[in-house]
Amino acid sequence: MFEEINPSRRRFLGTAAMTIAGAQFGAIASAKTWFGDRGELSALANTTTWLNSQPLTAAELHGKVVLIDFWTYSCINWRRQLPYVRAWAEKYKDHGLVVIGVHAPEFSFEKNVDNVRRAAMDMRIEYAIVIDNDHAIWRAFNNEYWPALYFADVQGRIRHHVFGEGQYEQSEGVIQRLLAKAGNSGIPNEPVSVDARGAEAAADWGELESGENYVGYERTENFASPGGIKADKARVYAVTGQLRRNHWALLGNWTMGREAIVLNEPNGRIAYRFHARDLHLVMGPAARTPVRFRVLIDGQASHAAHGVDVDDQGNGTVIEPRMYQLIRQPVPIVDRQFEIEFLDAGVKAYSFTFG
């Protein structure tokens, strides 16, 4: 489904998302979004797999203000939006708001419902989740982005949308006005206050000069190992000296597939030169066996620059497929050369993201 849903749009929704304005409240009331056979919310009936809730139909949601959140659990842009959606769901649940997270996977491992269930528990998501593995709901909304928020009134009309991060106070204002217009009283006017930490903390937009980059051959950019890519076959790669900014390379015996790279022998490395406060890598074990790793920055242990998934000596373990925060460097933010050495074979890596 990757080609049909154009997943490369996700990388556009970092800094650029701050300039994308959702439709103003009430501005698109004429859209064909009524409850019924042709409305977007009717697409919820296209799947029977739900988490945290029994299946919700458009008819059951009639009379409720509904917030639809398109997400995929390894997406850093969605992770930084999550604290607000989680807080809105809790604050307004007794005032008529229903939040539904539509999990539309990007990577193949995100189609595994057990992985999604584990991620939802780890991220403290208690609102309803619908599994959209074939992107039927995604297509019904004509959606193109992770994350994307759609705000529906009690008649099922989409009255506002937000693509990407940001616009949180404006979005909460839309929720409040929709609830008030529906006749709900006692709605709190003050915006939520979130304490976002770890991977959920807002990006340092002023210093973010590295964009998302996939490491499978179908969508990777700026691969710098001598001799280039050998698709779908094992090859011993090398790193030669300091990389240019936003270029990356492999060291050791790897197989580069369409979606991901797999390490065939222990002690393989990935090197990446970046400019950002945070560095994340989406990865998992190719089998069920954990993979130990060590992170270096400019050739030294990460120490004070370590992320939440690494200790202060740069050590960590890949246990499950997800996004791992490996670097959060203190100021000043400058170009750094990141390396991750895997002490065991069998890691499968998908993409780098930054913050």
BALOBA-1460 file (C-alpha; in Angstrom, 3 decimals):
// residues 355
<rec num="1" residu="m" x="0.000" y="0.000" z="0.000"/>
<rec num="2" residu="f" x="2.996" y="2.315" z="0.253"/>
<rec num="3" residu="e" x="2.722" y="3.549" z="-3.320"/>
<rec num="4" residu="e" x="-0.990" y="4.243" z="-3.072"/>
<rec num="5" residu="i" x="-0.836" y="6.344" z="0.075"/>
<rec num="6" residu="n" x="2.390" y="8.230" z="-0.722"/>
<rec num="7" residu="p" x="4.064" y="7.797" z="2.671"/>
<rec num="8" residu="s" x="6.882" y="10.189" z="1.747"/>
<rec num="9" residu="r" x="4.480" y="12.984" z="2.675"/>
<rec num="10" residu="r" x="5.304" y="12.271" z="6.318"/>
<rec num="11" residu="r" x="8.722" y="13.899" z="6.082"/>
<rec num="12" residu="f" x="7.055" y="17.095" z="4.807"/>
<rec num="13" residu="l" x="5.105" y="17.404" z="8.022"/>
<rec num="14" residu="g" x="7.934" y="18.506" z="10.245"/>
<rec num="15" residu="t" x="8.836" y="22.193" z="10.099"/>
<rec num="16" residu="a" x="6.685" y="22.749" z="7.021"/>
<rec num="17" residu="a" x="3.619" y="21.576" z="8.886"/>
<rec num="18" residu="m" x="3.721" y="24.679" z="11.028"/>
<rec num="19" residu="t" x="2.700" y="26.714" z="7.971"/>
<rec num="20" residu="i" x="-0.166" y="24.472" z="6.858"/>
<rec num="21" residu="a" x="-3.438" y="25.965" z="8.060"/>
<rec num="22" residu="g" x="-6.389" y="23.706" z="8.608"/>
<rec num="23" residu="a" x="-9.777" y="24.850" z="7.356"/>
<rec num="24" residu="q" x="-11.292" y="27.436" z="9.692"/>
<rec num="25" residu="f" x="-14.171" y="26.341" z="11.887"/>
<rec num="26" residu="g" x="-17.348" y="26.210" z="9.819"/>
<rec num="27" residu="a" x="-15.576" y="26.993" z="6.552"/>
<rec num="28" residu="i" x="-16.250" y="23.658" z="4.848"/>
<rec num="29" residu="a" x="-19.684" y="22.776" z="6.135"/>
<rec num="30" residu="s" x="-20.809" y="21.970" z="2.601"/>
<rec num="31" residu="a" x="-18.403" y="19.036" z="2.322"/>
<rec num="32" residu="k" x="-19.980" y="15.614" z="1.764"/>
<rec num="33" residu="t" x="-19.300" y="14.365" z="5.252"/>
<rec num="34" residu="w" x="-22.773" y="13.575" z="6.588"/>
<rec num="35" residu="f" x="-23.322" y="10.377" z="8.516"/>
<rec num="36" residu="g" x="-24.638" y="7.722" z="6.182"/>
<rec num="37" residu="d" x="-23.482" y="5.495" z="3.371"/>
<rec num="38" residu="r" x="-21.409" y="8.157" z="1.625"/>
<rec num="39" residu="g" x="-19.898" y="9.998" z="4.567"/>
<rec num="40" residu="e" x="-16.286" y="9.614" z="5.676"/>
<rec num="41" residu="l" x="-17.304" y="8.371" z="9.116"/>
<rec num="42" residu="s" x="-19.242" y="5.526" z="7.527"/>
<rec num="43" residu="a" x="-15.834" y="4.099" z="6.543"/>
<rec num="44" residu="l" x="-15.382" y="3.049" z="10.179"/>
<rec num="45" residu="a" x="-17.579" y="0.079" z="9.302"/>
<rec num="46" residu="n" x="-14.901" y="-1.174" z="6.890"/>
<rec num="47" residu="t" x="-12.929" y="-2.793" z="9.702"/>
<rec num="48" residu="t" x="-13.894" y="-4.831" z="12.749"/>
<rec num="49" residu="t" x="-10.567" y="-4.647" z="14.570"/>
<rec num="50" residu="w" x="-10.673" y="-2.133" z="17.395"/>
<rec num="51" residu="l" x="-8.597" y="-1.565" z="20.512"/>
<rec num="52" residu="n" x="-9.843" y="0.059" z="23.731"/>
<rec num="53" residu="s" x="-13.412" y="0.003" z="22.438"/>
<rec num="54" residu="q" x="-16.125" y="-2.018" z="20.805"/>
<rec num="55" residu="p" x="-16.528" y="-1.134" z="17.100"/>
<rec num="56" residu="l" x="-18.045" y="2.323" z="16.710"/>
<rec num="57" residu="t" x="-20.355" y="3.020" z="13.781"/>
<rec num="58" residu="a" x="-21.342" y="6.334" z="12.249"/>
<rec num="59" residu="a" x="-24.873" y="5.863" z="13.585"/>
<rec num="60" residu="e" x="-23.575" y="5.334" z="17.136"/>
<rec num="61" residu="l" x="-21.484" y="8.494" z="16.861"/>
<rec num="62" residu="h" x="-24.416" y="10.637" z="15.774"/>
<rec num="63" residu="g" x="-24.861" y="13.411" z="18.325"/>
<rec num="64" residu="k" x="-21.213" y="13.294" z="19.390"/>
<rec num="65" residu="v" x="-18.345" y="15.584" z="18.461"/>
<rec num="66" residu="v" x="-15.733" y="13.289" z="16.934"/>
<rec num="67" residu="l" x="-11.993" y="13.803" z="16.587"/>
<rec num="68" residu="i" x="-10.356" y="11.437" z="14.079"/>
<rec num="69" residu="d" x="-6.580" y="11.099" z="14.471"/>
<rec num="70" residu="f" x="-4.642" y="9.341" z="11.681"/>
<rec num="71" residu="w" x="-1.425" y="7.908" z="13.069"/>
<rec num="72" residu="t" x="1.183" y="5.220" z="12.749"/>
<rec num="73" residu="y" x="3.079" y="4.342" z="15.879"/>
<rec num="74" residu="s" x="6.665" y="4.806" z="14.670"/>
<rec num="75" residu="c" x="6.019" y="8.346" z="13.351"/>
<rec num="76" residu="i" x="7.919" y="11.034" z="15.275"/>
<rec num="77" residu="n" x="5.586" y="13.813" z="14.086"/>
<rec num="78" residu="w" x="2.623" y="11.957" z="15.565"/>
<rec num="79" residu="r" x="4.531" y="11.151" z="18.776"/>
<rec num="80" residu="r" x="5.031" y="14.878" z="19.398"/>
<rec num="81" residu="q" x="1.335" y="15.550" z="18.768"/>
<rec num="82" residu="l" x="0.124" y="12.693" z="20.981"/>
<rec num="83" residu="p" x="0.326" y="14.471" z="24.379"/>
<rec num="84" residu="y" x="-2.277" y="16.979" z="23.200"/>
<rec num="85" residu="v" x="-4.673" y="14.407" z="21.716"/>
<rec num="86" residu="r" x="-4.350" y="12.288" z="24.860"/>
<rec num="87" residu="a" x="-5.081" y="15.324" z="27.041"/>
<rec num="88" residu="w" x="-8.102" y="16.408" z="24.940"/>
<rec num="89" residu="a" x="-9.557" y="12.907" z="25.066"/>
<rec num="90" residu="e" x="-9.381" y="12.890" z="28.862"/>
<rec num="91" residu="k" x="-10.515" y="16.476" z="29.408"/>
<rec num="92" residu="y" x="-13.578" y="16.424" z="27.139"/>
<rec num="93" residu="k" x="-14.743" y="12.809" z="27.305"/>
<rec num="94" residu="d" x="-17.533" y="13.709" z="29.724"/>
<rec num="95" residu="h" x="-18.561" y="16.714" z="27.609"/>
<rec num="96" residu="g" x="-19.456" y="14.815" z="24.433"/>
<rec num="97" residu="l" x="-16.119" y="14.345" z="22.644"/>
<rec num="98" residu="v" x="-15.167" y="10.973" z="21.150"/>
<rec num="99" residu="v" x="-11.552" y="10.547" z="20.005"/>
<rec num="100" residu="i" x="-10.788" y="7.775" z="17.505"/>
<rec num="101" residu="g" x="-7.230" y="6.986" z="16.539"/>
<rec num="102" residu="v" x="-7.090" y="5.489" z="13.035"/>
<rec num="103" residu="h" x="-3.889" y="3.450" z="12.891"/>
<rec num="104" residu="a" x="-2.859" y="3.425" z="9.227"/>
<rec num="105" residu="p" x="0.543" y="1.684" z="9.068"/>
<rec num="106" residu="e" x="3.527" y="2.834" z="7.075"/>
<rec num="107" residu="f" x="5.913" y="-0.076" z="7.667"/>
<rec num="108" residu="s" x="5.040" y="-3.759" z="7.457"/>
<rec num="109" residu="f" x="5.671" y="-4.413" z="11.169"/>
<rec num="110" residu="e" x="3.031" y="-1.795" z="12.019"/>
<rec num="111" residu="k" x="0.370" y="-4.057" z="10.506"/>
<rec num="112" residu="n" x="0.846" y="-6.453" z="13.403"/>
<rec num="113" residu="v" x="-2.031" y="-5.725" z="15.799"/>
<rec num="114" residu="d" x="-0.037" y="-7.007" z="18.788"/>
<rec num="115" residu="n" x="2.665" y="-4.415" z="18.028"/>
<rec num="116" residu="v" x="0.051" y="-1.659" z="17.876"/>
<rec num="117" residu="r" x="-1.556" y="-2.874" z="21.101"/>
<rec num="118" residu="r" x="1.796" y="-2.876" z="22.904"/>
<rec num="119" residu="a" x="2.640" y="0.600" z="21.580"/>
<rec num="120" residu="a" x="-0.735" y="1.954" z="22.690"/>
<rec num="121" residu="m" x="-0.190" y="0.619" z="26.207"/>
<rec num="122" residu="d" x="3.358" y="2.002" z="26.369"/>
<rec num="123" residu="m" x="2.143" y="5.420" z="25.213"/>
<rec num="124" residu="r" x="-0.835" y="5.461" z="27.601"/>
<rec num="125" residu="i" x="-3.477" y="5.695" z="24.867"/>
<rec num="126" residu="e" x="-6.886" y="4.935" z="26.331"/>
<rec num="127" residu="y" x="-9.180" y="6.321" z="23.628"/>
<rec num="128" residu="a" x="-10.618" y="4.135" z="20.858"/>
<rec num="129" residu="i" x="-8.274" y="2.826" z="18.172"/>
<rec num="130" residu="v" x="-9.382" y="1.347" z="14.861"/>
<rec num="131" residu="i" x="-6.929" y="-0.744" z="12.823"/>
<rec num="132" residu="d" x="-6.833" y="0.448" z="9.202"/>
<rec num="133" residu="n" x="-4.291" y="-1.981" z="7.752"/>
<rec num="134" residu="d" x="-5.683" y="-1.795" z="4.197"/>
<rec num="135" residu="h" x="-6.059" y="2.028" z="4.410"/>
<rec num="136" residu="a" x="-9.773" y="1.899" z="3.630"/>
<rec num="137" residu="i" x="-10.575" y="4.655" z="6.131"/>
<rec num="138" residu="w" x="-7.514" y="6.615" z="4.980"/>
<rec num="139" residu="r" x="-8.817" y="6.566" z="1.400"/>
<rec num="140" residu="a" x="-12.378" y="7.427" z="2.452"/>
<rec num="141" residu="f" x="-11.028" y="10.615" z="4.014"/>
<rec num="142" residu="n" x="-8.765" y="11.214" z="1.005"/>
<rec num="143" residu="n" x="-6.012" y="11.618" z="3.577"/>
<rec num="144" residu="e" x="-2.320" y="11.986" z="2.710"/>
<rec num="145" residu="y" x="-0.595" y="12.721" z="6.004"/>
<rec num="146" residu="w" x="0.678" y="11.368" z="9.314"/>
<rec num="147" residu="p" x="-0.464" y="12.838" z="11.607"/>
<rec num="148" residu="a" x="-3.801" y="14.263" z="10.495"/>
<rec num="149" residu="l" x="-6.698" y="15.447" z="12.643"/>
<rec num="150" residu="y" x="-10.301" y="15.727" z="11.419"/>
<rec num="151" residu="f" x="-12.955" y="17.376" z="13.608"/>
<rec num="152" residu="a" x="-16.582" y="16.318" z="12.989"/>
<rec num="153" residu="d" x="-19.674" y="17.977" z="14.416"/>
<rec num="154" residu="v" x="-22.693" y="16.128" z="15.827"/>
<rec num="155" residu="q" x="-24.120" y="15.756" z="12.318"/>
<rec num="156" residu="g" x="-20.955" y="14.082" z="11.094"/>
<rec num="157" residu="r" x="-19.705" y="17.018" z="9.051"/>
<rec num="158" residu="i" x="-15.956" y="17.616" z="8.991"/>
<rec num="159" residu="r" x="-15.634" y="21.199" z="10.219"/>
<rec num="160" residu="h" x="-11.863" y="21.506" z="10.624"/>
<rec num="161" residu="h" x="-8.679" y="19.619" z="9.851"/>
<rec num="162" residu="v" x="-5.014" y="19.913" z="10.801"/>
<rec num="163" residu="f" x="-2.160" y="18.218" z="8.953"/>
<rec num="164" residu="g" x="1.067" y="17.726" z="10.858"/>
<rec num="165" residu="e" x="2.236" y="19.153" z="14.149"/>
<rec num="166" residu="g" x="1.240" y="22.419" z="15.765"/>
<rec num="167" residu="q" x="-1.942" y="24.520" z="15.965"/>
<rec num="168" residu="y" x="-2.778" y="22.922" z="19.304"/>
<rec num="169" residu="e" x="-4.526" y="25.865" z="20.956"/>
<rec num="170" residu="q" x="-6.485" y="26.559" z="17.772"/>
<rec num="171" residu="s" x="-7.518" y="22.905" z="17.552"/>
<rec num="172" residu="e" x="-8.662" y="22.821" z="21.147"/>
<rec num="173" residu="g" x="-10.714" y="25.938" z="20.478"/>
<rec num="174" residu="v" x="-12.454" y="24.093" z="17.644"/>
<rec num="175" residu="i" x="-13.305" y="21.239" z="20.012"/>
<rec num="176" residu="q" x="-14.731" y="23.666" z="22.555"/>
<rec num="177" residu="r" x="-16.863" y="25.489" z="19.976"/>
<rec num="178" residu="l" x="-18.201" y="22.276" z="18.468"/>
<rec num="179" residu="l" x="-19.146" y="20.986" z="21.918"/>
<rec num="180" residu="a" x="-20.788" y="24.278" z="22.855"/>
<rec num="181" residu="k" x="-22.716" y="24.416" z="19.586"/>
<rec num="182" residu="a" x="-23.977" y="20.893" z="20.339"/>
<rec num="183" residu="g" x="-25.545" y="22.184" z="23.550"/>
<rec num="184" residu="n" x="-22.975" y="20.967" z="26.043"/>
<rec num="185" residu="s" x="-22.500" y="23.200" z="29.063"/>
<rec num="186" residu="g" x="-19.726" y="23.640" z="31.583"/>
<rec num="187" residu="i" x="-16.997" y="23.217" z="29.003"/>
<rec num="188" residu="p" x="-13.603" y="24.337" z="30.402"/>
<rec num="189" residu="n" x="-12.225" y="27.274" z="28.429"/>
<rec num="190" residu="e" x="-8.567" y="27.082" z="29.392"/>
<rec num="191" residu="p" x="-6.287" y="25.062" z="27.070"/>
<rec num="192" residu="v" x="-4.679" y="21.869" z="28.290"/>
<rec num="193" residu="s" x="-1.201" y="21.985" z="29.721"/>
<rec num="194" residu="v" x="1.026" y="19.073" z="28.740"/>
<rec num="195" residu="d" x="4.327" y="17.937" z="30.183"/>
<rec num="196" residu="a" x="5.837" y="16.349" z="27.075"/>
<rec num="197" residu="r" x="9.048" y="14.449" z="27.720"/>
<rec num="198" residu="g" x="11.361" y="12.101" z="25.874"/>
<rec num="199" residu="a" x="10.320" y="11.471" z="22.295"/>
<rec num="200" residu="e" x="7.070" y="13.399" z="22.891"/>
<rec num="201" residu="a" x="8.857" y="16.698" z="23.547"/>
<rec num="202" residu="a" x="8.464" y="19.348" z="20.845"/>
<rec num="203" residu="a" x="11.241" y="19.513" z="18.286"/>
<rec num="204" residu="d" x="13.887" y="22.230" z="18.395"/>
<rec num="205" residu="w" x="12.625" y="23.727" z="15.128"/>
<rec num="206" residu="g" x="15.226" y="26.493" z="15.068"/>
<rec num="207" residu="e" x="18.073" y="23.992" z="14.927"/>
<rec num="208" residu="l" x="16.428" y="21.274" z="12.847"/>
<rec num="209" residu="e" x="18.428" y="20.996" z="9.623"/>
<rec num="210" residu="s" x="18.115" y="17.251" z="9.025"/>
<rec num="211" residu="g" x="14.978" y="15.685" z="7.578"/>
<rec num="212" residu="e" x="13.601" y="12.168" z="7.729"/>
<rec num="213" residu="n" x="15.509" y="9.630" z="5.657"/>
<rec num="214" residu="y" x="14.567" y="6.044" z="4.949"/>
<rec num="215" residu="v" x="17.312" y="3.424" z="4.718"/>
<rec num="216" residu="g" x="15.625" y="0.901" z="2.415"/>
<rec num="217" residu="y" x="16.728" y="1.371" z="-1.188"/>
<rec num="218" residu="e" x="13.292" y="2.376" z="-2.468"/>
<rec num="219" residu="r" x="13.272" y="5.749" z="-0.736"/>
<rec num="220" residu="t" x="16.720" y="6.441" z="0.709"/>
<rec num="221" residu="e" x="18.738" y="9.563" z="-0.053"/>
<rec num="222" residu="n" x="22.414" y="10.542" z="0.262"/>
<rec num="223" residu="f" x="23.863" y="7.049" z="0.711"/>
<rec num="224" residu="a" x="27.644" y="7.486" z="0.814"/>
<rec num="225" residu="s" x="29.307" y="4.057" z="1.168"/>
<rec num="226" residu="p" x="31.774" y="3.480" z="-1.688"/>
<rec num="227" residu="g" x="30.336" y="1.366" z="-4.480"/>
<rec num="228" residu="g" x="26.759" y="2.384" z="-3.761"/>
<rec num="229" residu="i" x="23.780" y="0.129" z="-3.099"/>
<rec num="230" residu="k" x="23.469" y="-3.550" z="-3.898"/>
<rec num="231" residu="a" x="19.756" y="-4.215" z="-3.680"/>
<rec num="232" residu="d" x="18.414" y="-7.326" z="-1.941"/>
<rec num="233" residu="k" x="21.822" y="-9.034" z="-1.653"/>
<rec num="234" residu="a" x="24.369" y="-9.325" z="1.127"/>
<rec num="235" residu="r" x="27.334" y="-7.024" z="0.744"/>
<rec num="236" residu="v" x="30.217" y="-5.786" z="2.888"/>
<rec num="237" residu="y" x="29.978" y="-1.983" z="3.035"/>
<rec num="238" residu="a" x="32.520" y="0.583" z="4.239"/>
<rec num="239" residu="v" x="32.600" y="4.087" z="5.719"/>
<rec num="240" residu="t" x="35.368" y="6.403" z="4.525"/>
<rec num="241" residu="g" x="36.127" y="9.391" z="6.780"/>
<rec num="242" residu="q" x="33.772" y="12.169" z="7.797"/>
<rec num="243" residu="l" x="30.472" y="12.288" z="5.993"/>
<rec num="244" residu="r" x="28.811" y="15.358" z="4.538"/>
<rec num="245" residu="r" x="25.770" y="16.714" z="6.374"/>
<rec num="246" residu="n" x="22.671" y="14.511" z="5.916"/>
<rec num="247" residu="h" x="24.682" y="11.737" z="4.259"/>
<rec num="248" residu="w" x="24.888" y="8.239" z="5.678"/>
<rec num="249" residu="a" x="26.853" y="5.037" z="5.204"/>
<rec num="250" residu="l" x="27.107" y="1.404" z="6.295"/>
<rec num="251" residu="l" x="30.013" y="-0.588" z="7.676"/>
<rec num="252" residu="g" x="29.934" y="-4.380" z="7.709"/>
<rec num="253" residu="n" x="27.847" y="-7.104" z="6.105"/>
<rec num="254" residu="w" x="24.337" y="-5.825" z="5.356"/>
<rec num="255" residu="t" x="21.468" y="-6.631" z="3.028"/>
<rec num="256" residu="m" x="19.621" y="-3.555" z="1.800"/>
<rec num="257" residu="g" x="15.992" y="-4.326" z="1.014"/>
<rec num="258" residu="r" x="13.239" y="-2.182" z="-0.415"/>
<rec num="259" residu="e" x="11.846" y="-1.190" z="2.980"/>
<rec num="260" residu="a" x="14.712" y="-1.825" z="5.403"/>
<rec num="261" residu="i" x="18.313" y="-2.932" z="5.895"/>
<rec num="262" residu="v" x="19.280" y="-6.112" z="7.779"/>
<rec num="263" residu="l" x="22.622" y="-6.803" z="9.469"/>
<rec num="264" residu="n" x="23.970" y="-10.242" z="8.567"/>
<rec num="265" residu="e" x="26.985" y="-10.404" z="10.914"/>
<rec num="266" residu="p" x="27.834" y="-8.889" z="14.320"/>
<rec num="267" residu="n" x="29.590" y="-5.532" z="14.716"/>
<rec num="268" residu="g" x="28.032" y="-3.805" z="11.745"/>
<rec num="269" residu="r" x="27.595" y="-0.033" z="11.907"/>
<rec num="270" residu="i" x="25.444" y="2.759" z="10.520"/>
<rec num="271" residu="a" x="26.953" y="6.248" z="10.336"/>
<rec num="272" residu="y" x="24.971" y="9.465" z="9.789"/>
<rec num="273" residu="r" x="26.060" y="13.104" z="9.836"/>
<rec num="274" residu="f" x="23.215" y="15.289" z="11.063"/>
<rec num="275" residu="h" x="22.261" y="18.680" z="12.496"/>
<rec num="276" residu="a" x="19.466" y="18.450" z="15.061"/>
<rec num="277" residu="r" x="18.936" y="18.157" z="18.798"/>
<rec num="278" residu="d" x="17.386" y="14.689" z="18.544"/>
<rec num="279" residu="l" x="18.112" y="11.643" z="16.415"/>
<rec num="280" residu="h" x="15.764" y="8.654" z="16.221"/>
<rec num="281" residu="l" x="16.009" y="5.366" z="14.363"/>
<rec num="282" residu="v" x="13.065" y="3.117" z="13.548"/>
<rec num="283" residu="m" x="14.313" y="-0.459" z="13.966"/>
<rec num="284" residu="g" x="13.553" y="-3.871" z="15.364"/>
<rec num="285" residu="p" x="15.003" y="-7.388" z="15.624"/>
<rec num="286" residu="a" x="14.693" y="-9.337" z="12.377"/>
<rec num="287" residu="a" x="13.839" y="-12.399" z="14.490"/>
<rec num="288" residu="r" x="12.699" y="-12.513" z="18.124"/>
<rec num="289" residu="t" x="16.234" y="-12.289" z="19.511"/>
<rec num="290" residu="p" x="17.227" y="-8.945" z="21.112"/>
<rec num="291" residu="v" x="20.102" y="-7.059" z="19.473"/>
<rec num="292" residu="r" x="22.594" y="-5.124" z="21.602"/>
<rec num="293" residu="f" x="24.009" y="-1.842" z="20.328"/>
<rec num="294" residu="r" x="26.338" y="1.012" z="21.249"/>
<rec num="295" residu="v" x="25.936" y="4.642" z="20.167"/>
<rec num="296" residu="l" x="28.855" y="6.972" z="19.421"/>
<rec num="297" residu="i" x="28.816" y="10.658" z="18.591"/>
<rec num="298" residu="d" x="31.924" y="12.088" z="16.919"/>
<rec num="299" residu="g" x="33.663" y="8.829" z="17.794"/>
<rec num="300" residu="q" x="32.969" y="9.025" z="21.539"/>
<rec num="301" residu="a" x="30.327" y="7.545" z="23.851"/>
<rec num="302" residu="s" x="27.196" y="9.676" z="23.753"/>
<rec num="303" residu="h" x="27.287" y="10.526" z="27.511"/>
<rec num="304" residu="a" x="25.205" y="13.719" z="28.059"/>
<rec num="305" residu="a" x="23.876" y="13.520" z="24.489"/>
<rec num="306" residu="h" x="22.200" y="10.130" z="24.944"/>
<rec num="307" residu="g" x="18.512" y="9.666" z="24.133"/>
<rec num="308" residu="v" x="15.880" y="7.966" z="26.267"/>
<rec num="309" residu="d" x="16.576" y="4.522" z="24.774"/>
<rec num="310" residu="v" x="20.322" y="4.649" z="25.528"/>
<rec num="311" residu="d" x="22.262" y="4.773" z="28.785"/>
<rec num="312" residu="d" x="24.941" y="7.397" z="29.453"/>
<rec num="313" residu="q" x="27.603" y="5.079" z="28.058"/>
<rec num="314" residu="g" x="25.725" y="4.778" z="24.778"/>
<rec num="315" residu="n" x="24.463" y="1.221" z="25.340"/>
<rec num="316" residu="g" x="21.026" y="-0.082" z="24.448"/>
<rec num="317" residu="t" x="19.100" y="-3.088" z="23.180"/>
<rec num="318" residu="v" x="16.675" y="-3.512" z="20.297"/>
<rec num="319" residu="i" x="13.856" y="-5.621" z="21.691"/>
<rec num="320" residu="e" x="10.798" y="-4.774" z="19.593"/>
<rec num="321" residu="p" x="10.080" y="-2.936" z="16.322"/>
<rec num="322" residu="r" x="9.533" y="0.761" z="17.048"/>
<rec num="323" residu="m" x="11.187" y="4.162" z="16.991"/>
<rec num="324" residu="y" x="14.200" y="4.473" z="19.319"/>
<rec num="325" residu="q" x="15.449" y="7.856" z="20.523"/>
<rec num="326" residu="l" x="19.226" y="7.562" z="20.424"/>
<rec num="327" residu="i" x="20.505" y="11.147" z="20.681"/>
<rec num="328" residu="r" x="19.293" y="14.236" z="22.530"/>
<rec num="329" residu="q" x="22.267" y="16.551" z="22.506"/>
<rec num="330" residu="p" x="22.662" y="19.600" z="24.738"/>
<rec num="331" residu="v" x="23.365" y="23.042" z="23.318"/>
<rec num="332" residu="p" x="25.091" y="24.201" z="21.275"/>
<rec num="333" residu="i" x="23.563" y="22.193" z="18.418"/>
<rec num="334" residu="v" x="26.171" y="21.629" z="15.712"/>
<rec num="335" residu="d" x="26.855" y="19.117" z="12.958"/>
<rec num="336" residu="r" x="27.703" y="15.776" z="14.559"/>
<rec num="337" residu="q" x="28.660" y="12.368" z="13.192"/>
<rec num="338" residu="f" x="26.462" y="9.683" z="14.699"/>
<rec num="339" residu="e" x="27.376" y="5.994" z="14.664"/>
<rec num="340" residu="i" x="25.525" y="2.992" z="15.974"/>
<rec num="341" residu="e" x="27.371" y="-0.314" z="16.279"/>
<rec num="342" residu="f" x="25.294" y="-3.472" z="16.624"/>
<rec num="343" residu="l" x="27.067" y="-6.079" z="18.702"/>
<rec num="344" residu="d" x="24.765" y="-8.840" z="17.436"/>
<rec num="345" residu="a" x="23.524" y="-9.704" z="13.982"/>
<rec num="346" residu="g" x="19.867" y="-9.514" z="13.041"/>
<rec num="347" residu="v" x="18.828" y="-5.884" z="13.434"/>
<rec num="348" residu="k" x="16.368" y="-4.494" z="10.879"/>
<rec num="349" residu="a" x="16.449" y="-0.691" z="10.406"/>
<rec num="350" residu="y" x="13.877" y="1.406" z="8.534"/>
<rec num="351" residu="s" x="14.329" y="5.167" z="8.855"/>
<rec num="352" residu="f" x="16.021" y="8.078" z="10.634"/>
<rec num="353" residu="t" x="14.017" y="10.980" z="12.025"/>
<rec num="354" residu="f" x="15.123" y="14.119" z="13.845"/>
<rec num="355" residu="g" x="13.826" y="16.729" z="16.223"/>
